[in-house]
Amino acid sequence: MATVRSILGRAARRWLCRPPYVHHCAQTLYKALQGCVRMWRVTCENVWRARAQSVLWRLVRVQHQDGGFDIGYDFSFGQPHRAGESQSSETTALLAMAESGREFGLDEVRKPCQRAAEWIRRNAVRTRSGGWALPYAPATTLEVAIPNGTSFGAAALGVYIGTFGGDDALRDLYAGMVDYLWAAMAVAEGTPGRFWPYHDPTWPALPADRPEKIDYYHQVQQVEVHALAQQLAPLPRQLDVIREAADHIVAVQRSQGVLPYCNDDRFFDGLIHTWGLCSVVSGMIEAAIVLPDRRDLYLETGKFQLDWFVRHAWNGEFFYDVLTPEGKPYSTDYMVRSDAWVFQAVARAFLCWRDPVCAEIAEKCYRKMESVDFSGPEKHGKRWTQQFLERFQRRA
């Protein structure tokens, strides 16, 4: 009887803690849009133009009334983020819409881009050093908890200014955010370059077990968006940021063999998540454009990681979302948000190297995402039932 109870208990827990279903996650949509635009830039095939327009239509529809975007599920960044609240990490939607506008016409994206830029302006806060930063989740806290939110917001503003222009206040905000990010970087003894602590060390609510966390996947994504902004609205300090952050990623990747998610296996159990690892490809390609003296080094790093995750994660239909450091599938589930990130990276690789294998993979990735309407379960999110069980266990 005890065995039956335990089996039923485990089954009930799995059901209660199953990943939430997310309809049209903004992150899935803006990465898919970037991928479609890049495939169009190489092929000039109308099918990719039509696909980009279809994804753009969905992305504009999920923009909030306040002009912001949300990832679409509950999660904790040290404090709870509730689905439906705009957050700074999703301002890359502005960057993607502007990219689409530069290829297919600005009129269709002008208003949603203006609204997104104004959301950044309204929510930016002064830092203690006099610069500007963007709170990670302004509806939760106006404290600057996580620096990467400012990176994504600053880069989105840079791309917006480079595409549509901007007033002096918006340009000062853009430069002030970059200044904050430069000041927030730290040095690891014996490792080239600089890094951002995942949480701002001055955050009053900093979790006790998190001050030493370094998130390499988000850092290389920051490299990518800053490099995209630098190509359109260059800032001398931003070039320093890109160089130091990219050099650090290269050094860590070379010492580890494959870039880990974080600096300590306590985070994410030391597993490789393809949605983040693939960003090494697109991040290094964009950094190579703005830092030509490091071009060969950065492209070599990006190509190595591309070959690694295609060899280990691609199953002919989609990419496994989680792998062991040795390249063995840890999860064989289809996660549409994860695949959207890889689709974008593979499309960027195709634009760079013109490898027909990348074109074949991108085609299959897109069709798979389209077949589920760019929606699906999300392991990073938590249902209210799971949150209730976790609170109950903490009190027990």
C-alpha positions as CSV (number, residue, x, y, z in Angstrom):
1,M,0.0,0.0,0.0
2,A,2.8,2.4,0.9
3,T,4.4,1.8,-2.6
4,V,1.1,2.5,-4.3
5,R,0.7,5.7,-2.3
6,S,4.2,6.8,-3.2
7,I,3.7,6.1,-6.9
8,L,0.4,8.0,-6.8
9,G,2.1,10.9,-4.9
10,R,4.9,11.2,-7.4
11,A,2.4,11.1,-10.3
12,A,0.2,13.8,-8.6
13,R,3.3,16.0,-8.0
14,R,4.4,15.7,-11.6
15,W,0.9,16.7,-12.8
16,L,0.7,19.6,-10.4
17,C,4.2,20.8,-11.3
18,R,4.0,20.3,-15.0
19,P,5.3,23.3,-17.0
20,P,2.8,26.0,-17.8
21,Y,1.6,26.5,-21.3
22,V,2.4,29.9,-22.8
23,H,0.6,31.3,-25.8
24,H,2.7,33.6,-27.9
25,C,5.6,34.3,-25.5
26,A,7.2,37.6,-26.7
27,Q,10.6,36.0,-26.5
28,T,9.7,33.2,-28.8
29,L,8.2,35.7,-31.3
30,Y,11.0,38.2,-31.4
31,K,13.7,35.6,-31.8
32,A,11.7,33.9,-34.6
33,L,11.3,37.3,-36.2
34,Q,15.0,38.0,-36.1
35,G,15.7,34.6,-37.6
36,C,13.2,35.2,-40.5
37,V,14.7,38.6,-41.3
38,R,18.2,37.1,-41.5
39,M,17.1,34.2,-43.7
40,W,15.4,36.9,-46.0
41,R,18.7,38.9,-46.1
42,V,20.5,35.8,-47.5
43,T,17.9,34.3,-49.7
44,C,15.6,37.2,-50.8
45,E,12.9,34.5,-51.0
46,N,9.4,35.8,-50.6
47,V,8.5,32.9,-48.3
48,W,10.9,34.4,-45.6
49,R,9.4,37.8,-46.1
50,A,5.9,36.4,-45.6
51,R,7.1,34.5,-42.5
52,A,8.6,37.6,-41.0
53,Q,5.4,39.5,-41.5
54,S,3.4,36.8,-39.9
55,V,5.6,36.6,-36.8
56,L,5.7,40.4,-36.6
57,W,1.9,40.6,-36.6
58,R,1.8,38.2,-33.6
59,L,4.6,40.2,-31.8
60,V,2.8,43.5,-32.2
61,R,-0.4,41.9,-30.8
62,V,1.3,40.8,-27.6
63,Q,2.7,44.3,-26.9
64,H,1.1,45.6,-23.7
65,Q,-0.9,48.8,-23.4
66,D,2.0,50.4,-21.6
67,G,4.3,49.8,-24.6
68,G,6.3,47.0,-22.8
69,F,6.5,43.3,-23.4
70,D,6.4,40.3,-21.1
71,I,7.8,36.8,-21.2
72,G,4.4,35.4,-20.4
73,Y,4.9,33.3,-17.3
74,D,5.6,33.5,-13.6
75,F,9.2,33.1,-12.4
76,S,11.5,34.3,-9.7
77,F,14.5,36.6,-10.2
78,G,15.1,36.9,-6.5
79,Q,11.6,38.4,-6.2
80,P,8.5,37.0,-7.9
81,H,7.7,38.2,-11.5
82,R,4.1,37.8,-12.4
83,A,2.9,37.0,-16.0
84,G,1.4,40.1,-17.6
85,E,3.9,42.6,-16.1
86,S,6.2,44.3,-18.6
87,Q,9.9,43.6,-18.0
88,S,13.2,45.1,-19.3
89,S,14.6,41.8,-20.6
90,E,11.9,41.7,-23.2
91,T,12.8,45.1,-24.7
92,T,14.7,43.1,-27.4
93,A,11.3,43.0,-29.0
94,L,11.9,46.7,-30.0
95,L,15.2,45.7,-31.5
96,A,13.7,42.9,-33.5
97,M,10.8,45.1,-34.8
98,A,13.3,47.8,-35.9
99,E,15.4,45.1,-37.7
100,S,12.2,44.0,-39.5
101,G,11.3,47.6,-40.4
102,R,14.7,48.3,-41.9
103,E,14.2,45.4,-44.3
104,F,10.5,45.7,-45.1
105,G,9.5,49.3,-44.4
106,L,9.4,51.4,-41.3
107,D,5.8,52.5,-41.4
108,E,4.4,49.2,-40.1
109,V,6.6,49.2,-37.0
110,R,7.0,52.9,-36.3
111,K,4.2,53.2,-33.7
112,P,4.9,50.0,-31.8
113,C,8.6,50.8,-31.7
114,Q,7.9,54.4,-30.4
115,R,5.7,52.9,-27.7
116,A,8.4,50.5,-26.7
117,A,11.0,53.2,-26.6
118,E,8.8,55.4,-24.4
119,W,8.3,52.5,-22.0
120,I,12.1,52.4,-21.6
121,R,12.2,56.2,-21.1
122,R,9.4,56.1,-18.4
123,N,10.9,53.3,-16.4
124,A,14.6,54.2,-16.4
125,V,16.0,55.3,-13.1
126,R,19.1,57.3,-12.0
127,T,21.9,55.3,-10.5
128,R,24.0,56.3,-7.5
129,S,26.9,57.2,-9.9
130,G,24.7,59.5,-12.0
131,G,24.1,57.2,-14.9
132,W,20.9,55.5,-16.0
133,A,19.6,51.9,-15.5
134,L,16.5,50.0,-16.2
135,P,14.8,48.0,-13.4
136,Y,14.4,44.4,-14.4
137,A,10.7,44.2,-13.4
138,P,9.5,47.8,-12.7
139,A,6.0,46.5,-11.6
140,T,7.7,44.5,-8.9
141,T,10.6,46.7,-7.8
142,L,12.2,49.9,-9.0
143,E,15.6,48.7,-7.7
144,V,18.1,47.7,-10.3
145,A,18.3,44.0,-9.5
146,I,19.8,42.5,-12.6
147,P,22.2,44.4,-14.9
148,N,21.2,42.5,-18.1
149,G,17.8,44.2,-18.2
150,T,19.7,47.5,-18.7
151,S,21.8,45.9,-21.4
152,F,18.7,44.8,-23.4
153,G,17.0,48.2,-22.9
154,A,20.1,50.2,-23.8
155,A,20.7,48.2,-26.9
156,A,17.1,48.4,-28.0
157,L,17.3,52.2,-27.6
158,G,20.5,52.3,-29.6
159,V,18.9,50.4,-32.5
160,Y,15.8,52.6,-32.2
161,I,17.9,55.8,-32.4
162,G,19.9,54.4,-35.3
163,T,16.7,53.5,-37.1
164,F,14.2,56.3,-36.3
165,G,16.4,59.0,-34.7
166,G,15.7,60.3,-31.2
167,D,15.7,63.5,-29.1
168,D,18.7,64.6,-27.0
169,A,17.1,63.2,-23.8
170,L,16.7,59.7,-25.3
171,R,20.3,59.8,-26.6
172,D,21.5,60.8,-23.1
173,L,19.5,57.9,-21.6
174,Y,21.2,55.5,-24.1
175,A,24.7,56.7,-23.2
176,G,23.9,56.8,-19.5
177,M,22.8,53.2,-19.5
178,V,26.0,52.1,-21.2
179,D,28.0,54.1,-18.7
180,Y,26.2,52.2,-15.9
181,L,26.9,48.9,-17.5
182,W,30.6,49.7,-17.9
183,A,30.9,50.7,-14.2
184,A,29.0,47.5,-13.2
185,M,31.6,45.1,-14.8
186,A,34.0,43.1,-12.6
187,V,37.3,41.4,-13.2
188,A,38.1,37.7,-12.4
189,E,41.7,37.3,-11.5
190,G,43.6,35.3,-14.1
191,T,40.8,35.5,-16.7
192,P,40.9,38.1,-19.5
193,G,38.0,40.5,-20.0
194,R,35.3,41.5,-17.6
195,F,32.0,40.1,-16.5
196,W,28.7,41.2,-15.0
197,P,27.6,39.7,-11.7
198,Y,24.1,38.3,-12.5
199,H,22.6,40.4,-9.6
200,D,23.7,44.0,-8.9
201,P,25.7,43.6,-5.7
202,T,24.1,46.8,-4.3
203,W,20.5,45.4,-4.6
204,P,19.0,45.5,-1.1
205,A,17.1,42.3,-1.7
206,L,20.1,40.3,-3.1
207,P,19.6,36.6,-2.3
208,A,22.1,35.4,0.2
209,D,23.2,32.5,-2.1
210,R,23.5,34.5,-5.3
211,P,26.1,37.3,-4.9
212,E,28.8,35.2,-6.8
213,K,26.6,34.1,-9.6
214,I,27.8,34.8,-13.2
215,D,25.5,34.0,-16.0
216,Y,27.6,33.4,-19.1
217,Y,24.6,32.8,-21.5
218,H,23.0,36.2,-20.6
219,Q,26.4,37.9,-20.9
220,V,27.0,36.7,-24.5
221,Q,23.4,37.8,-25.3
222,Q,24.3,41.2,-23.9
223,V,27.4,41.2,-26.2
224,E,25.1,40.5,-29.2
225,V,22.6,43.2,-28.6
226,H,25.2,45.8,-27.7
227,A,27.1,45.0,-30.9
228,L,23.9,45.4,-32.9
229,A,23.3,48.8,-31.3
230,Q,27.0,49.8,-31.9
231,Q,26.5,49.1,-35.6
232,L,23.7,51.7,-35.8
233,A,24.4,54.2,-33.0
234,P,28.1,53.9,-32.0
235,L,29.4,54.9,-28.6
236,P,33.1,54.7,-27.6
237,R,32.2,53.3,-24.1
238,Q,29.9,50.7,-25.6
239,L,32.8,49.4,-27.7
240,D,34.8,48.9,-24.5
241,V,31.9,47.0,-23.0
242,I,31.6,44.7,-26.0
243,R,35.3,43.9,-26.1
244,E,35.7,43.2,-22.4
245,A,32.5,41.1,-22.2
246,A,33.3,39.1,-25.4
247,D,36.9,38.5,-24.4
248,H,35.8,37.0,-21.1
249,I,33.3,34.7,-22.8
250,V,36.1,33.5,-25.1
251,A,38.4,32.8,-22.2
252,V,35.8,30.9,-20.2
253,Q,34.8,28.8,-23.3
254,R,38.4,27.9,-24.0
255,S,39.0,26.8,-20.4
256,Q,35.8,24.8,-20.2
257,G,35.6,23.3,-23.7
258,V,31.9,24.3,-24.0
259,L,30.5,27.5,-22.5
260,P,28.7,26.6,-19.2
261,Y,25.5,28.4,-18.2
262,C,27.0,29.7,-15.0
263,N,30.2,29.9,-13.1
264,D,29.1,27.3,-10.5
265,D,27.4,23.9,-11.0
266,R,25.0,24.8,-8.1
267,F,23.1,26.8,-10.7
268,F,21.2,24.7,-13.2
269,D,23.0,21.6,-12.0
270,G,25.9,22.3,-14.4
271,L,23.7,21.4,-17.4
272,I,23.9,23.0,-20.9
273,H,20.8,24.8,-22.1
274,T,20.8,25.2,-25.9
275,W,18.7,28.4,-25.8
276,G,21.6,30.1,-24.1
277,L,24.6,28.3,-25.7
278,C,23.4,29.1,-29.2
279,S,23.8,32.8,-28.4
280,V,27.6,32.3,-28.5
281,V,27.2,32.0,-32.3
282,S,25.2,35.1,-32.9
283,G,26.9,37.1,-30.2
284,M,30.4,36.4,-31.5
285,I,29.4,37.1,-35.1
286,E,28.0,40.5,-34.2
287,A,31.0,41.3,-31.9
288,A,33.4,40.4,-34.8
289,I,31.8,43.1,-37.0
290,V,32.4,46.0,-34.5
291,L,35.8,44.7,-33.4
292,P,37.5,43.6,-36.6
293,D,40.9,43.2,-34.8
294,R,39.3,40.3,-33.0
295,R,37.3,39.0,-35.9
296,D,39.2,35.6,-36.3
297,L,39.1,34.9,-32.6
298,Y,35.4,35.6,-32.2
299,L,34.3,33.8,-35.3
300,E,36.4,30.8,-34.3
301,T,34.6,30.7,-30.9
302,G,31.2,31.0,-32.5
303,K,31.8,28.3,-35.1
304,F,33.1,25.9,-32.5
305,Q,29.9,26.3,-30.4
306,L,27.7,26.0,-33.5
307,D,29.3,22.7,-34.5
308,W,29.0,21.4,-31.0
309,F,25.3,22.0,-30.4
310,V,24.3,21.0,-33.9
311,R,26.2,17.7,-33.5
312,H,24.8,17.0,-30.0
313,A,21.4,18.7,-29.8
314,W,19.9,18.5,-33.3
315,N,17.7,15.5,-33.8
316,G,16.6,16.2,-37.3
317,E,13.4,17.8,-36.3
318,F,14.2,20.2,-33.4
319,F,16.9,20.9,-30.8
320,Y,17.0,19.1,-27.5
321,D,16.6,21.9,-24.9
322,V,19.0,20.5,-22.2
323,L,22.2,18.6,-22.5
324,T,24.9,17.3,-20.2
325,P,28.3,19.0,-20.5
326,E,29.4,15.8,-22.4
327,G,26.7,16.5,-25.0
328,K,24.2,13.8,-24.0
329,P,20.5,14.7,-24.1
330,Y,19.2,15.4,-20.6
331,S,15.8,16.4,-21.8
332,T,14.2,15.3,-25.1
333,D,11.2,17.6,-24.9
334,Y,10.3,20.1,-27.6
335,M,10.5,23.6,-26.1
336,V,9.4,26.1,-28.7
337,R,11.0,29.1,-26.9
338,S,14.3,27.3,-26.8
339,D,14.1,26.4,-30.5
340,A,13.3,30.0,-31.4
341,W,16.6,31.1,-29.9
342,V,18.5,28.4,-31.8
343,F,16.6,29.2,-35.0
344,Q,17.8,32.8,-34.8
345,A,21.4,31.8,-34.1
346,V,21.4,29.3,-37.0
347,A,20.0,31.9,-39.3
348,R,22.7,34.3,-38.2
349,A,25.3,31.6,-38.9
350,F,23.8,31.1,-42.4
351,L,24.1,34.8,-43.0
352,C,27.7,34.7,-42.0
353,W,29.0,31.5,-43.5
354,R,26.4,30.5,-46.1
355,D,26.5,26.9,-45.0
356,P,23.5,25.1,-46.7
357,V,23.2,22.8,-43.6
358,C,22.2,25.9,-41.6
359,A,19.6,26.7,-44.2
360,E,18.1,23.2,-44.0
361,I,18.0,23.3,-40.2
362,A,16.5,26.8,-40.1
363,E,13.7,25.7,-42.5
364,K,12.8,22.7,-40.3
365,C,13.0,24.8,-37.1
366,Y,10.6,27.4,-38.5
367,R,8.1,24.8,-39.7
368,K,8.1,23.1,-36.3
369,M,7.5,26.4,-34.5
370,E,4.7,27.4,-36.9
371,S,3.1,24.0,-36.5
372,V,2.5,24.8,-32.8
373,D,1.6,28.4,-33.4
374,F,4.8,29.6,-31.7
375,S,3.3,28.4,-28.4
376,G,3.9,25.6,-25.9
377,P,5.0,24.5,-22.4
378,E,7.7,26.5,-20.6
379,K,10.0,24.8,-18.1
380,H,11.3,28.1,-16.7
381,G,7.8,29.1,-15.6
382,K,5.9,27.9,-12.6
383,R,2.2,27.1,-12.2
384,W,0.5,28.5,-9.1
385,T,0.1,24.9,-7.9
386,Q,3.9,24.4,-7.9
387,Q,4.5,27.7,-6.1
388,F,1.9,26.7,-3.5
389,L,3.7,23.3,-2.9
390,E,7.1,25.0,-2.6
391,R,5.8,27.5,0.0
392,F,4.1,24.6,1.9
393,Q,7.3,22.6,1.9
394,R,9.3,25.6,3.2
395,R,6.9,26.1,6.1
396,A,6.8,22.3,6.9
